[in-house]
Amino acid sequence: MQQNSLTRKEIEDLAYYDFMSYLGVPYFHVGGLISTKELAELCRINEESKVLMVGCGAGFSSCFLAQTFGCSVVGVDIAEVSIRKANEKAKALGLEDKAKFRIGDAYDLPFEPGTFDVVITEFVSQFLDTDRAYREFVRVLKPGGMVGINEMYSDADVSHEVAEKIREAETIFSEITQLPFSLPSPEEWKLWLERAGLSDVHVYRHKASVSSKEFKLMAKALGSYGKFGRLFIDLMIGMTRYTISSRKIRNRFRKLSKGKGILMRNRSTSKHVGYVLAVGRK
C-alpha cells in the first residue's frame, strides 16, 4: 500500500493500530527487538519451531524471528491494514516461505488444536480478556509447547498518588486505541498464565531503555543501516505531515505523548513501570 492510497479522511478514520501500521511504525512493544529476541530464547525457538504471533501488527517482529532463528512464523491480527503491510514486508525480505500472515481473532484463532510449538504475543494482552485469550493460546499449542508474552506492568504496591497517575495514563491509552487498557502487576501476569493451564511459569521484569544494540538489530532486520535510516526518516516525515494537516491526528499524537510521559518520563511513576517477559509450558 502506498502512503497516498488513502484520502486524509480515510486515514483519520483508521483505528489507532491500523493508522500506525499505515504510517510504517515497525513495532509497538517498549522492549523492542532486544526483548523479542530474549523472549524467543526463553521459549527455546529454533529452526524447527512453528511459531504463532498473536497481534502481529505490521509483521516486523515476526519477520525478525524468522530471520534470526530460522523458524516458521504465522502472524495473525484483526487489523486488515496491518496484515497487508506484514505480507508486503515478508515479500520484500524474501521471507514468504517462512513468515505468513492472515486476519485472525485472539479469542477464536483459525487453527486446529496442537498446531504450534510456540505462541507469542507482544503488547497485545494489555487489551485482552486474558482468561479467554490465554485458553485459546493453549488450545492451539502442542503438548510441551511454550506461551511467551511481552507486556507492560506496574508494581502492585504504590502510593495513592502514583496509582492515580498510572490510572490517568491507562485512561489516555484506552481513549487513543478505543480498547480497554491496563497495567497489571507481574504477579497478575503470572497468575493468568497459570490459570490458563500452563506450568513452569516464569516472569522476568525489565525497565524500558534504548541501546545501540537495538539499532544494530533493527539495521540487521532491515538489511542495512541505510534502510534503517530511510525507515526512520520516512516515519518522521509521515508523522510531521499528518500532524500538521489533521487536527484529529495531531490530538491523537498529543495524547500519546502525554500518556508516555506519565509512564516513561515522570520520575515518580517510571520507577514503578516496565515490561515483563513471561513464559509457561503446556
KOLROGU-564445 format. One record per residue (C-alpha): residue in three letters; x, y, z; residue number from 0. Coordinates in nm, 4 decimals. Each point is the difference from the previous one (the first is absolute). Layout:
// residues N
+------+----------+----------+----------+------+
: fimi :        X :        Y :        Z : zaza :
+------+----------+----------+----------+------+
:  ala :        X :        Y :        Z :  NUM :
...
+------+----------+----------+----------+------+
// end
This chain:
// residues 282
+------+----------+----------+----------+------+
: fimi :        X :        Y :        Z : zaza :
+------+----------+----------+----------+------+
:  met :   0.0000 :   0.0000 :   0.0000 :    0 :
:  gln :   0.1361 :   0.3411 :  -0.0917 :    1 :
:  gln :  -0.0131 :   0.2801 :   0.2529 :    2 :
:  asn :  -0.2235 :   0.2046 :  -0.2316 :    3 :
:  ser :  -0.2496 :  -0.2779 :  -0.0751 :    4 :
:  leu :  -0.2496 :   0.1237 :   0.2598 :    5 :
:  thr :  -0.1625 :   0.3398 :   0.0342 :    6 :
:  arg :   0.0686 :   0.2088 :   0.3089 :    7 :
:  lys :  -0.3506 :  -0.0744 :   0.1296 :    8 :
:  glu :   0.0551 :  -0.3746 :  -0.0454 :    9 :
:  ile :   0.3336 :   0.0257 :   0.1803 :   10 :
:  glu :  -0.1573 :   0.1942 :   0.2857 :   11 :
:  asp :  -0.2681 :  -0.2669 :   0.0347 :   12 :
:  leu :   0.2476 :  -0.2875 :   0.0263 :   13 :
:  ala :   0.0101 :  -0.1708 :   0.3389 :   14 :
:  tyr :   0.3120 :   0.0865 :   0.1987 :   15 :
:  tyr :   0.2074 :  -0.3075 :  -0.0871 :   16 :
:  asp :  -0.1168 :  -0.0007 :  -0.3610 :   17 :
:  phe :   0.1181 :   0.3606 :  -0.0231 :   18 :
:  met :   0.3363 :  -0.0742 :   0.1597 :   19 :
:  ser :   0.0557 :  -0.2949 :  -0.2344 :   20 :
:  tyr :  -0.0990 :   0.2166 :  -0.2969 :   21 :
:  leu :   0.2497 :   0.2590 :   0.1182 :   22 :
:  gly :   0.2760 :  -0.2618 :   0.0140 :   23 :
:  val :   0.0623 :  -0.0428 :   0.3749 :   24 :
:  pro :   0.1927 :  -0.3308 :   0.0195 :   25 :
:  tyr :  -0.1166 :  -0.1129 :   0.3463 :   26 :
:  phe :  -0.1765 :   0.1245 :   0.3120 :   27 :
:  his :   0.1473 :  -0.1916 :   0.2942 :   28 :
:  val :   0.2291 :   0.2062 :   0.2222 :   29 :
:  gly :   0.2763 :  -0.2612 :   0.0213 :   30 :
:  gly :   0.0676 :   0.0078 :  -0.3742 :   31 :
:  leu :   0.1761 :  -0.2773 :  -0.1905 :   32 :
:  ile :   0.2314 :  -0.0631 :   0.2946 :   33 :
:  ser :  -0.3002 :  -0.1228 :   0.1982 :   34 :
:  thr :  -0.1354 :  -0.1930 :  -0.2994 :   35 :
:  lys :   0.3292 :  -0.1887 :  -0.0287 :   36 :
:  glu :   0.0160 :  -0.0696 :   0.3734 :   37 :
:  leu :  -0.3594 :  -0.1257 :   0.0067 :   38 :
:  ala :   0.0695 :  -0.2317 :  -0.2938 :   39 :
:  glu :   0.3007 :  -0.1403 :   0.1838 :   40 :
:  leu :  -0.2087 :  -0.0550 :   0.3139 :   41 :
:  cys :  -0.2511 :  -0.1892 :  -0.2166 :   42 :
:  arg :   0.2889 :  -0.2029 :  -0.1502 :   43 :
:  ile :  -0.0882 :   0.0898 :  -0.3567 :   44 :
:  asn :   0.2213 :  -0.1616 :  -0.2654 :   45 :
:  glu :  -0.0146 :  -0.0766 :  -0.3708 :   46 :
:  glu :  -0.2386 :  -0.2896 :   0.0628 :   47 :
:  ser :  -0.2522 :   0.2114 :   0.1913 :   48 :
:  lys :  -0.3408 :   0.0909 :  -0.1342 :   49 :
:  val :  -0.0877 :   0.3324 :   0.1616 :   50 :
:  leu :  -0.3278 :   0.1910 :   0.0228 :   51 :
:  met :   0.0229 :   0.3761 :   0.0569 :   52 :
:  val :  -0.3347 :   0.1292 :   0.1294 :   53 :
:  gly :  -0.0543 :   0.3690 :  -0.0708 :   54 :
:  cys :   0.2859 :   0.0073 :  -0.2488 :   55 :
:  gly :  -0.0609 :   0.3563 :  -0.1168 :   56 :
:  ala :   0.1989 :   0.0873 :  -0.3132 :   57 :
:  gly :   0.2079 :  -0.3169 :   0.0363 :   58 :
:  phe :   0.3341 :   0.1463 :   0.1033 :   59 :
:  ser :   0.0548 :  -0.2248 :   0.3037 :   60 :
:  ser :  -0.1264 :  -0.3064 :  -0.1863 :   61 :
:  cys :   0.2421 :   0.0557 :  -0.2880 :   62 :
:  phe :   0.2777 :   0.0659 :   0.2503 :   63 :
:  leu :  -0.0648 :  -0.3371 :   0.1660 :   64 :
:  ala :   0.0029 :  -0.1795 :  -0.3360 :   65 :
:  gln :   0.3257 :   0.1726 :  -0.0975 :   66 :
:  thr :   0.1753 :  -0.0464 :   0.3335 :   67 :
:  phe :  -0.1067 :  -0.3497 :   0.1004 :   68 :
:  gly :  -0.0940 :  -0.1584 :  -0.3319 :   69 :
:  cys :  -0.3416 :  -0.0950 :   0.1377 :   70 :
:  ser :  -0.3323 :  -0.0071 :  -0.1804 :   71 :
:  val :  -0.2295 :   0.2810 :   0.1155 :   72 :
:  val :  -0.3697 :   0.0603 :  -0.0500 :   73 :
:  gly :  -0.1266 :   0.3428 :   0.1029 :   74 :
:  val :  -0.3621 :   0.0903 :   0.0670 :   75 :
:  asp :  -0.1559 :   0.3395 :   0.0651 :   76 :
:  ile :  -0.3510 :   0.1436 :  -0.0152 :   77 :
:  ala :   0.1260 :   0.3103 :  -0.1835 :   78 :
:  glu :  -0.0270 :  -0.0402 :  -0.3775 :   79 :
:  val :   0.2512 :   0.2754 :  -0.0759 :   80 :
:  ser :   0.2545 :  -0.1633 :   0.2311 :   81 :
:  ile :  -0.0339 :  -0.3391 :  -0.1695 :   82 :
:  arg :   0.0393 :   0.1604 :  -0.3412 :   83 :
:  lys :   0.3155 :   0.1759 :   0.1164 :   84 :
:  ala :   0.1327 :  -0.3201 :   0.1594 :   85 :
:  asn :  -0.0365 :  -0.1972 :  -0.3232 :   86 :
:  glu :   0.1719 :   0.2807 :  -0.1913 :   87 :
:  lys :   0.2874 :  -0.0070 :   0.2503 :   88 :
:  ala :   0.0449 :  -0.3782 :  -0.0234 :   89 :
:  lys :   0.0080 :   0.0219 :  -0.3786 :   90 :
:  ala :   0.2495 :   0.2883 :   0.0031 :   91 :
:  leu :   0.2316 :  -0.1977 :   0.2288 :   92 :
:  gly :  -0.0354 :  -0.3232 :  -0.1969 :   93 :
:  leu :  -0.1673 :  -0.1732 :   0.2945 :   94 :
:  glu :  -0.3289 :  -0.1081 :  -0.1623 :   95 :
:  asp :   0.0791 :  -0.3652 :   0.0758 :   96 :
:  lys :   0.0910 :   0.0673 :   0.3632 :   97 :
:  ala :  -0.2397 :   0.2774 :   0.1101 :   98 :
:  lys :  -0.3688 :  -0.0074 :  -0.0936 :   99 :
:  phe :  -0.2752 :   0.2321 :   0.1184 :  100 :
:  arg :  -0.3778 :  -0.0091 :   0.0177 :  101 :
:  ile :  -0.2878 :   0.1735 :   0.1723 :  102 :
:  gly :  -0.0875 :  -0.1728 :   0.3253 :  103 :
:  asp :  -0.1677 :   0.0554 :   0.3364 :  104 :
:  ala :   0.1921 :  -0.0759 :   0.3200 :  105 :
:  tyr :  -0.3211 :  -0.1392 :   0.1513 :  106 :
:  asp :  -0.0722 :  -0.2315 :  -0.2948 :  107 :
:  leu :   0.3257 :  -0.0955 :  -0.1694 :  108 :
:  pro :  -0.0499 :  -0.1594 :  -0.3440 :  109 :
:  phe :   0.2149 :  -0.3061 :   0.0729 :  110 :
:  glu :  -0.0464 :  -0.3589 :   0.1091 :  111 :
:  pro :   0.0956 :  -0.1070 :   0.3548 :  112 :
:  gly :   0.3681 :  -0.0834 :   0.0474 :  113 :
:  thr :   0.1230 :   0.1879 :  -0.3084 :  114 :
:  phe :   0.2891 :   0.2061 :   0.1415 :  115 :
:  asp :   0.3158 :  -0.0536 :   0.2046 :  116 :
:  val :  -0.0025 :   0.3572 :   0.1306 :  117 :
:  val :  -0.2623 :   0.2736 :   0.0320 :  118 :
:  ile :   0.1319 :   0.3524 :   0.0557 :  119 :
:  thr :  -0.1666 :   0.3353 :   0.0499 :  120 :
:  glu :   0.1535 :   0.3455 :   0.0499 :  121 :
:  phe :  -0.1873 :   0.2971 :   0.1460 :  122 :
:  val :  -0.3319 :  -0.1635 :  -0.0853 :  123 :
:  ser :  -0.1169 :  -0.1699 :   0.3214 :  124 :
:  gln :  -0.0304 :   0.3485 :   0.1531 :  125 :
:  phe :  -0.3159 :   0.0406 :  -0.2078 :  126 :
:  leu :  -0.1463 :  -0.3491 :   0.0385 :  127 :
:  asp :  -0.2104 :  -0.2062 :   0.2334 :  128 :
:  thr :   0.2995 :  -0.2139 :   0.0976 :  129 :
:  asp :  -0.2024 :  -0.2980 :   0.1219 :  130 :
:  arg :  -0.1737 :  -0.0356 :  -0.3378 :  131 :
:  ala :   0.3105 :   0.0752 :  -0.2071 :  132 :
:  tyr :   0.2465 :  -0.2180 :   0.1898 :  133 :
:  arg :  -0.2321 :  -0.3007 :  -0.0086 :  134 :
:  glu :  -0.0091 :   0.0416 :  -0.3766 :  135 :
:  phe :   0.3805 :   0.0278 :  -0.0137 :  136 :
:  val :   0.0278 :  -0.3268 :   0.1914 :  137 :
:  arg :  -0.2562 :  -0.1702 :  -0.2255 :  138 :
:  val :   0.2098 :   0.0489 :  -0.3172 :  139 :
:  leu :   0.3228 :  -0.0949 :   0.1795 :  140 :
:  lys :   0.1587 :  -0.3446 :  -0.0219 :  141 :
:  pro :   0.0549 :  -0.1911 :   0.3265 :  142 :
:  gly :   0.3262 :   0.1241 :   0.1459 :  143 :
:  gly :  -0.0223 :   0.3207 :  -0.2045 :  144 :
:  met :   0.0656 :   0.3461 :   0.1402 :  145 :
:  val :  -0.2019 :   0.3188 :   0.0361 :  146 :
:  gly :   0.2063 :   0.3182 :   0.0224 :  147 :
:  ile :  -0.1297 :   0.3505 :   0.0711 :  148 :
:  asn :   0.1681 :   0.3397 :  -0.0115 :  149 :
:  glu :  -0.2221 :   0.2482 :   0.1820 :  150 :
:  met :   0.0188 :   0.3122 :   0.2129 :  151 :
:  tyr :  -0.0482 :  -0.0098 :   0.3756 :  152 :
:  ser :  -0.0297 :   0.2279 :   0.2990 :  153 :
:  asp :   0.0943 :  -0.0885 :   0.3556 :  154 :
:  ala :  -0.2857 :  -0.1063 :   0.2220 :  155 :
:  asp :   0.1149 :   0.1877 :   0.3109 :  156 :
:  val :   0.0142 :   0.3705 :  -0.0887 :  157 :
:  ser :  -0.1165 :   0.3177 :   0.1682 :  158 :
:  his :  -0.3460 :   0.1416 :  -0.0647 :  159 :
:  glu :   0.1515 :   0.2880 :  -0.1971 :  160 :
:  val :   0.1976 :  -0.2319 :  -0.2297 :  161 :
:  ala :  -0.3007 :  -0.2284 :  -0.0471 :  162 :
:  glu :  -0.2082 :   0.3009 :  -0.1086 :  163 :
:  lys :   0.2630 :   0.1037 :  -0.2559 :  164 :
:  ile :   0.0181 :  -0.3512 :  -0.1402 :  165 :
:  arg :  -0.3804 :  -0.0123 :  -0.0259 :  166 :
:  glu :   0.0101 :   0.3290 :  -0.1901 :  167 :
:  ala :   0.2439 :  -0.1505 :  -0.2508 :  168 :
:  glu :  -0.2140 :  -0.3144 :  -0.0313 :  169 :
:  thr :  -0.3018 :   0.2176 :  -0.0787 :  170 :
:  ile :   0.1955 :   0.1908 :  -0.2647 :  171 :
:  phe :   0.1117 :  -0.3184 :  -0.1778 :  172 :
:  ser :  -0.3546 :  -0.1385 :   0.0152 :  173 :
:  glu :  -0.1311 :   0.3180 :  -0.1625 :  174 :
:  ile :   0.2656 :  -0.0028 :  -0.2732 :  175 :
:  thr :  -0.0402 :  -0.3663 :  -0.0907 :  176 :
:  gln :  -0.3720 :  -0.0309 :   0.0780 :  177 :
:  leu :   0.0912 :  -0.3182 :   0.1849 :  178 :
:  pro :   0.0089 :  -0.0919 :   0.3688 :  179 :
:  phe :   0.3521 :   0.0551 :   0.1341 :  180 :
:  ser :   0.1606 :  -0.0690 :   0.3361 :  181 :
:  leu :   0.3411 :  -0.0609 :   0.1531 :  182 :
:  pro :  -0.0237 :  -0.3149 :   0.2124 :  183 :
:  ser :   0.2657 :  -0.0975 :   0.2500 :  184 :
:  pro :   0.2580 :  -0.2713 :  -0.0782 :  185 :
:  glu :  -0.1798 :  -0.2194 :   0.2517 :  186 :
:  glu :  -0.3258 :   0.0345 :  -0.1931 :  187 :
:  trp :   0.1667 :  -0.0937 :  -0.3296 :  188 :
:  lys :   0.1343 :  -0.3144 :   0.1658 :  189 :
:  leu :  -0.3388 :  -0.0864 :   0.1472 :  190 :
:  trp :  -0.1809 :   0.0331 :  -0.3335 :  191 :
:  leu :   0.2470 :  -0.2237 :  -0.1825 :  192 :
:  glu :  -0.0301 :  -0.2630 :   0.2705 :  193 :
:  arg :  -0.3796 :   0.0278 :  -0.0048 :  194 :
:  ala :   0.0078 :  -0.0844 :  -0.3713 :  195 :
:  gly :   0.1536 :  -0.3360 :   0.0909 :  196 :
:  leu :   0.3680 :   0.0782 :  -0.0596 :  197 :
:  ser :   0.2730 :  -0.1343 :   0.2278 :  198 :
:  asp :   0.3582 :   0.1108 :   0.0718 :  199 :
:  val :  -0.1090 :   0.3618 :  -0.0326 :  200 :
:  his :   0.2827 :   0.2511 :   0.0380 :  201 :
:  val :  -0.0300 :   0.3796 :  -0.0059 :  202 :
:  tyr :   0.2971 :   0.2299 :  -0.0605 :  203 :
:  arg :  -0.0237 :   0.3732 :   0.0695 :  204 :
:  his :   0.1724 :   0.2559 :  -0.2208 :  205 :
:  lys :   0.0220 :   0.3767 :  -0.0223 :  206 :
:  ala :  -0.0467 :   0.1731 :  -0.3338 :  207 :
:  ser :   0.3251 :   0.1327 :  -0.1452 :  208 :
:  val :   0.1604 :   0.0717 :  -0.3362 :  209 :
:  ser :   0.3464 :  -0.1286 :  -0.0888 :  210 :
:  ser :   0.2273 :  -0.0197 :  -0.3024 :  211 :
:  lys :  -0.0706 :  -0.3743 :  -0.0102 :  212 :
:  glu :  -0.3624 :   0.0759 :  -0.0922 :  213 :
:  phe :   0.1125 :   0.2105 :  -0.2976 :  214 :
:  lys :   0.2309 :  -0.2799 :  -0.1132 :  215 :
:  leu :  -0.2832 :  -0.2534 :   0.0144 :  216 :
:  met :  -0.2281 :   0.2377 :  -0.1900 :  217 :
:  ala :   0.2600 :   0.0536 :  -0.2717 :  218 :
:  lys :   0.0639 :  -0.3737 :  -0.0263 :  219 :
:  ala :  -0.3734 :  -0.0711 :  -0.0289 :  220 :
:  leu :  -0.0370 :   0.2591 :  -0.2762 :  221 :
:  gly :   0.3158 :  -0.1015 :  -0.1839 :  222 :
:  ser :   0.2212 :   0.3043 :   0.0597 :  223 :
:  tyr :   0.0456 :   0.3161 :   0.2048 :  224 :
:  gly :  -0.1004 :   0.1930 :  -0.3117 :  225 :
:  lys :  -0.3411 :  -0.1668 :  -0.0069 :  226 :
:  phe :  -0.0368 :   0.0600 :   0.3741 :  227 :
:  gly :   0.0753 :   0.3686 :  -0.0562 :  228 :
:  arg :  -0.2495 :   0.0141 :  -0.2865 :  229 :
:  leu :  -0.2698 :  -0.1569 :   0.2185 :  230 :
:  phe :   0.0625 :   0.2540 :   0.2741 :  231 :
:  ile :  -0.0057 :   0.2944 :  -0.2410 :  232 :
:  asp :  -0.3172 :  -0.1181 :  -0.1735 :  233 :
:  leu :  -0.1674 :  -0.0507 :   0.3371 :  234 :
:  met :   0.0935 :   0.3506 :   0.1186 :  235 :
:  ile :  -0.1171 :   0.1559 :  -0.3269 :  236 :
:  gly :  -0.3307 :  -0.1861 :   0.0172 :  237 :
:  met :  -0.0634 :   0.0910 :   0.3633 :  238 :
:  thr :   0.0841 :   0.3656 :  -0.0661 :  239 :
:  arg :  -0.2201 :   0.0190 :  -0.3099 :  240 :
:  tyr :  -0.3052 :  -0.1505 :   0.1650 :  241 :
:  thr :   0.0530 :   0.1969 :   0.3210 :  242 :
:  ile :   0.0016 :   0.3254 :  -0.1947 :  243 :
:  ser :  -0.2892 :  -0.0845 :  -0.2325 :  244 :
:  ser :  -0.2442 :  -0.1673 :   0.2400 :  245 :
:  arg :  -0.1268 :   0.1316 :   0.3318 :  246 :
:  lys :  -0.1378 :  -0.3455 :   0.0862 :  247 :
:  ile :   0.3379 :  -0.1666 :  -0.0505 :  248 :
:  arg :   0.1784 :   0.2870 :   0.1723 :  249 :
:  asn :  -0.2182 :  -0.0476 :   0.3082 :  250 :
:  arg :   0.0653 :  -0.3753 :  -0.0129 :  251 :
:  phe :   0.3765 :   0.0537 :   0.0058 :  252 :
:  arg :  -0.0331 :   0.2592 :   0.2764 :  253 :
:  lys :  -0.1884 :  -0.2462 :   0.2199 :  254 :
:  leu :   0.2500 :  -0.2744 :  -0.0842 :  255 :
:  ser :   0.2884 :   0.2229 :   0.1075 :  256 :
:  lys :  -0.1767 :   0.0835 :   0.3264 :  257 :
:  gly :  -0.0681 :  -0.3648 :   0.0798 :  258 :
:  lys :   0.3573 :  -0.1031 :  -0.0751 :  259 :
:  gly :   0.1269 :   0.2915 :   0.2047 :  260 :
:  ile :  -0.1908 :  -0.1155 :   0.3069 :  261 :
:  leu :   0.1259 :  -0.3583 :  -0.0278 :  262 :
:  met :   0.3532 :   0.0439 :  -0.1351 :  263 :
:  arg :   0.1235 :   0.3483 :   0.0892 :  264 :
:  asn :  -0.1743 :   0.0915 :   0.3233 :  265 :
:  arg :   0.2468 :  -0.0689 :   0.2786 :  266 :
:  ser :  -0.2584 :  -0.1154 :   0.2533 :  267 :
:  thr :  -0.1759 :  -0.2474 :  -0.2302 :  268 :
:  ser :   0.2701 :  -0.1272 :  -0.2385 :  269 :
:  lys :   0.1815 :  -0.1914 :   0.2753 :  270 :
:  his :  -0.3158 :  -0.2049 :   0.0551 :  271 :
:  val :  -0.0648 :  -0.0800 :  -0.3673 :  272 :
:  gly :   0.1770 :  -0.2255 :  -0.2495 :  273 :
:  tyr :  -0.0599 :  -0.3120 :  -0.2036 :  274 :
:  val :  -0.0043 :  -0.3696 :   0.0819 :  275 :
:  leu :   0.1136 :  -0.2954 :  -0.2027 :  276 :
:  ala :  -0.2020 :  -0.2953 :   0.1245 :  277 :
:  val :  -0.0008 :  -0.3613 :  -0.1209 :  278 :
:  gly :  -0.1894 :  -0.3160 :   0.0867 :  279 :
:  arg :  -0.0177 :  -0.3572 :  -0.1299 :  280 :
:  lys :  -0.3042 :  -0.2019 :  -0.1028 :  281 :
+------+----------+----------+----------+------+
// end
